[in-house]
Amino acid sequence: MARAAGTRFRVEWDTTIKRLAALLSAGAAGVSILSFLAGRGTASSRAAAAVAAVAETDPARIEVTPAADTAFAVGDTLPLTALAADARGLALTGARVHWLSDDSAVAVVDSAGQVVAHGPGVTAVTVALGGRAARARIWVIPRVAALALEGDSVLRLAEGETRRLQAVARDARGHLIPAAQLQWSTADREVAVADTGGEIRGVAPGVTTLTVTAGGLLAQRRVEVMPVPASLTLIAGAGQRAAAGQRLAGRIGVQVVSRSGRPVPGALVRFQTGAGGGRAEPDSVVTDTRGLAEAAWILGPVPGRQRLAVQVAPIDSPLVALAEADPVPLNTRITLLTDTLAGTVGAAGAEPVVIQVTDSSGTSLADIPVAWAAQDGGSFAALDTRTDSLGQARAVWTFGPRAGRQRARVQVGNPRTLPPLRLSAPVQAAAPVAVRLLSGGGQRGPAGTLLPDPVILQAVDRFGNPVAGAPIRLATPQGGATDSLVQTGADGRARVRWTLSVTAGATSLVARLAGSEAAIQVPATALPAAPAKLRFASALGAGTAGQPLARTLQVSVTDRFGNPVPGAVVSFRPSAGRVSPLRAATDQQGIAMTRWTLGLSAGKQTLVAEVKATRARVGLSVTVRPPARAGAAPTPPPAARPEPKRSPFGTVVP
């Protein structure tokens, strides 16, 4: 700033000298010089008088000493000396010189050349004699000689509070230096910080020192940052319960914490209960050095949740502690309001389960906790976990997977003191989805006859519960079921008497729910009935007496339905000759075989095959030729044929 002012001063001074020189060289009188200075608007009446004296003396040169000087306090005086000389270099003593200050707000000069500082800045002091003038530059730069902080000797701030401070700097003569360069700082920035404008902010509780410096001097102030309650924390007594009107076992404890998370000692904490919420003892407590405060809580007489508000200034929102006031068993009534409890397995009841809680006088008890618990695999969807203003609570009961009577419990209040309300509901099976075979499968019996044991079927729902009144359709590939449609009884079972078909072999009974494609098959085996018919496989024609027949005889045995009968013992009785074997069991195809050697008599011979103890028999007649005459070539015996393979049922019976 001083350099800029000096440059401006030099330019203005050079301009002033040039114009003065021009006027003087033109032979202008003192009046012209006066007019020039008046035109600049900076000359005073004394300056005009000084210029008017130019006509008196005309020095060859004039100088001022010192050419530059500085005042460090307002009111300081700086002496200036003017030296004038003629053309021969001789000093003009006693000459009357004239002094002028360009800026009287910075400094003024008297007729003796004494400059007095008036304010900070730079100015020029001009001395004039005749047609000559000289200049001196004067700086006024106040120097700080005293520094002080306004306010109390100890600065107390709340945590987070901001305050602007004022520092006063004065020069050696006690004049205020408004533009002093002040530097602000704190010893512990974690306690408080200060900016360049003198604004200080409390950061965290503690003590530090504020320092302001200027011109090599400093001023200090003790700063104490006080903690400010910023939050309340419940540290003891949460979630307690007791009978209505009783004292809680644990005390309610809170901690007051500042904005920086530090305990706040000495804070006043108030404990206030709402309507019907009992009382706190004591109702106000001052926090200790750890920021802790506690009080006992005596619950109000009305059951339900009760609230205790904990407040501390300047925190706007209170901390609310909750406690459960349990109903007193002797003064509590629980009533089931739902008319009918019944349903279907795996499904929700037709209407919600509704209970009501009152005291012994019938007054509804609101805000009482209610817990729903289904047994036997069921579940509850609670619509209310606490009673409403009418003392009622609701839940949807979804029944378990087993038909029959299902149970549930409704717990009101404290399970340690109040017994639950027990519920029971009849639950029926769901719609049938399948048929199960309980017994009667895999039986064996003669074809066309009634099996000895009934086939027992059961209709079940998707959980396996028996379903009463379910229609079951019956069918067999060959027919034979007694009923084509049966209905299950109260136990979900249907008894079916099964008459086998007339065709022997493996068979099955198909059972399916009416209107459903899902079916089961009941296996059974139809055995051939008693032998009823015998038949020789083919006619044999003629034979030679005393010779065996050319082919083995085969007899088929069937029952009355034409089914081959294996294992039947067939007896052979010839009218002449012999057979081997006399008795044979039929194979799996109902065939019995034997060889017949004819008798010695020519003519007709007969073979009878029969199954003892039955009426099944058949006869075979053969024309027998006489044997060959003596000397005649003997009839060659028939070629031996290999015996056919026999099944176990074709084993010869001795």
Disulfide bonds with the S-S distance in Angstrom:
none
